[in-house]
Protein backbone atom coordinates (compact mmCIF):
# COMPACT_ATOMS: atom_id res chain seq x y z
CA UNK A 1 0.00 0.00 0.00
CA UNK A 2 1.48 3.34 -1.03
CA UNK A 3 -0.79 5.57 1.03
CA UNK A 4 -0.43 6.29 4.72
CA UNK A 5 -2.34 8.24 7.37
CA UNK A 6 -1.25 11.85 7.83
CA UNK A 7 -3.77 13.24 10.33
CA UNK A 8 -6.61 12.10 12.56
CA UNK A 9 -9.55 14.08 13.89
CA UNK A 10 -12.86 13.36 15.56
CA UNK A 11 -16.31 14.85 15.77
CA UNK A 12 -19.04 13.61 18.10
CA UNK A 13 -19.71 10.44 16.09
CA UNK A 14 -16.94 9.99 13.54
CA UNK A 15 -13.24 9.20 13.18
CA UNK A 16 -11.73 11.09 10.21
CA UNK A 17 -8.36 10.10 8.73
CA UNK A 18 -6.53 12.22 6.16
CA UNK A 19 -4.37 10.14 3.85
CA UNK A 20 -1.17 10.89 1.98
CA UNK A 21 -2.97 10.44 -1.37
CA UNK A 22 -5.29 13.40 -0.56
CA UNK A 23 -8.28 11.26 0.41
CA UNK A 24 -10.09 11.62 3.72
CA UNK A 25 -11.88 8.56 5.04
CA UNK A 26 -14.39 8.35 7.86
CA UNK A 27 -15.59 5.61 10.17
CA UNK A 28 -18.24 5.67 12.90
CA UNK A 29 -16.77 5.93 16.38
CA UNK A 30 -19.30 3.28 17.42
CA UNK A 31 -17.06 0.81 15.56
CA UNK A 32 -14.26 1.54 18.04
CA UNK A 33 -15.67 1.53 21.60
CA UNK A 34 -12.35 2.44 23.26
CA UNK A 35 -12.15 5.60 21.15
CA UNK A 36 -15.83 6.37 21.63
CA UNK A 37 -15.38 6.29 25.41
CA UNK A 38 -11.99 8.06 25.46
CA UNK A 39 -11.44 11.57 26.74
CA UNK A 40 -10.52 14.09 24.01
CA UNK A 41 -6.95 14.25 25.36
CA UNK A 42 -6.62 10.48 24.99
CA UNK A 43 -7.93 10.54 21.43
CA UNK A 44 -5.39 13.21 20.53
CA UNK A 45 -2.50 10.95 21.61
CA UNK A 46 -2.47 8.97 18.37
CA UNK A 47 0.68 7.59 16.77
CA UNK A 48 0.61 7.35 12.97
CA UNK A 49 2.50 4.76 10.97
CA UNK A 50 2.40 3.63 7.36
CA UNK A 51 0.17 0.74 8.47
CA UNK A 52 -2.35 2.56 10.65
CA UNK A 53 -3.17 4.28 13.91
CA UNK A 54 -2.13 3.46 17.48
CA UNK A 55 -3.26 4.80 20.86
CA UNK A 56 -0.93 3.41 23.51
CA UNK A 57 -2.95 4.61 26.53
CA UNK A 58 -6.14 3.10 25.09
CA UNK A 59 -4.59 -0.15 23.84
CA UNK A 60 -6.18 0.59 20.46
CA UNK A 61 -4.73 -0.20 17.05
CA UNK A 62 -6.58 0.46 13.80
CA UNK A 63 -5.07 -0.73 10.56
CA UNK A 64 -5.31 1.43 7.48
CA UNK A 65 -6.23 -1.64 5.45
CA UNK A 66 -9.10 -2.34 7.84
CA UNK A 67 -10.37 1.23 7.62
CA UNK A 68 -10.24 1.17 3.84
CA UNK A 69 -12.12 -2.14 3.85
CA UNK A 70 -14.80 -0.75 6.17
CA UNK A 71 -14.02 -3.14 9.05
CA UNK A 72 -15.06 -2.25 12.61
CA UNK A 73 -13.04 -3.25 15.68
CA UNK A 74 -13.30 -7.03 15.63
CA UNK A 75 -12.07 -7.46 19.21
CA UNK A 76 -15.40 -6.20 20.58
CA UNK A 77 -17.71 -8.54 18.69
CA UNK A 78 -20.44 -10.30 20.61
CA UNK A 79 -20.30 -13.90 21.72
CA UNK A 80 -22.67 -14.96 18.94
CA UNK A 81 -19.91 -15.44 16.38
CA UNK A 82 -19.93 -18.40 14.08
CA UNK A 83 -17.30 -20.97 14.97
N, C-alpha and C positions, 0 to 999 in steps of 0.2 A: 504494500500500500504506500503510495507516494504522498498522501496527505496526512497531516497531523493536526492536533488541536492547538489553537493559539490563544484562546481566551474562553472563560466560562463565566456565565452570569445566570442569575435566577430572577424570576418574578414569583408571585404568590403560588403559582401552580406548575411552573415549567422550568426545566433546565435547558439553557441555551448554550451551544458550543460553536464558536467561530473556528473555522478550519483554514488551513494554509492555502487551500485552493479557492478561497473567497466564498465558500458556502457557509451558511449558518444552519445548524440542525437543532431541533428541539425534541424534548422528550418530557412526558408528564412526570412531575416529581413523585406522584403516587407509585410509579414504577420502582422507586428507590427510597424505601421507608426511612433508612438512616439519614438521607439527605432531607427528606420531608420534615423530619423531627429535629433536625440540627438547628442550632442557633446560627444567625447570620455570620457571626465571626468564624464559626466552624466551617461553614460552607465556603467561606473566602479562602480557607487554608488548603487550596487544591494544588497538587503537583501535576504538571503536564508532562507527558512523554509522547514519543511518536506512536505509542500503542494505545494511549488512553489517559484516563484521569484517576488520581489517587488522593484520598483523604486519609492521612495517617491516623488522626485523632478519632475518626469515625469508623475505621477499619472498612473503608469502602473503596472498591476498585471498579471502574467502569471502562470496558474496552471500547475503543473507537469502532472496531468491527461490529461489536454488539449494538452500539448506538445506530450505526448505519443500517444494520439489519432490522432495527426496530424491536430489539429484545429487552424486556424488563429484567430487573434483578432476579435471577433464578434461585438465589439462596433463600428467598422468602416465600417460596411457593408453598401452598397448603399441603396437607398430608394426603390429599386425594390424588396423588400422581399415579400414573400407570407404571407398573413395574417393568 
